[in-house]
């Protein structure tokens, strides 16, 4: 599973199976895993006249010296200096024949990738707005998943290939996981403060909080040519093993019991206080 295939050869004329390919490449086509979003063709010794096969929902990107040159959409294409204009400017492609040239070819799968998981490695400490003066921080754990789709292949490759030639699957996933957790940390606290929502009530507000955080992440992902299609929590709740959380839950439970007791007896807290004051005055 991944985005940038870790087994690619990064420009070397090597097929990963112990065999050098020194001749012309006749066919350039996708041979990555079904769930790779970006895969690099393992040879760079290409030739004029070769057949480029681009599958449905894919784009083939030609890269030279870390710069994106030409883009091909779905279909079968015969490479020539006419349909490689930007690459031709860089290396002066010869006309006719089976002349070789050197370039990298990246295949981008522009399909929705679902089930990308995120989670907080350590609890997020959120100050309960109801106890803001005491700065009572409640540890909150969260995990869930999100879906993405590549919408701008050129932007994606310019951000990664143009600046860092070797970019593994783990590098890619780690980068976005870190960004998601950072935004999660910041915006959960912000939402609690702006909406005056106690972290104890986060479970019932999980859909609203997810939507709030997604709005921020959409802008972050778009800067890489990626659309954030979905973002949701599977779990968002305080750490119930924490002593402070246990105490607050107990306090809330006692308050509920007290309220029910007054309802049964037929008077409110204010009425009870007035009775206490009257009894004290009568005693004096």
Secondary structure by P-SEA (a helix, b strand, c coil): ccccccccccccccccccccccccccbbbbcccccccccccccccccccbbbbbcccbbbbbbcccccccccccbbbbbccccaaaaaaacccccccbbbbbbbbbbbbccccccccccccbbbbbcccccccccbbbbbbbcccbbbbbccaaaaaaacccccccccaaaaaaaaaaaaaaaaaaaaaaaaaaacccccccccaaaaaaaaaaaaaaaaaaaaccccccccccccccccccaaaaaaaaaaaaaaaaaaaaaaacccaaaaaaaaaaaaaaac
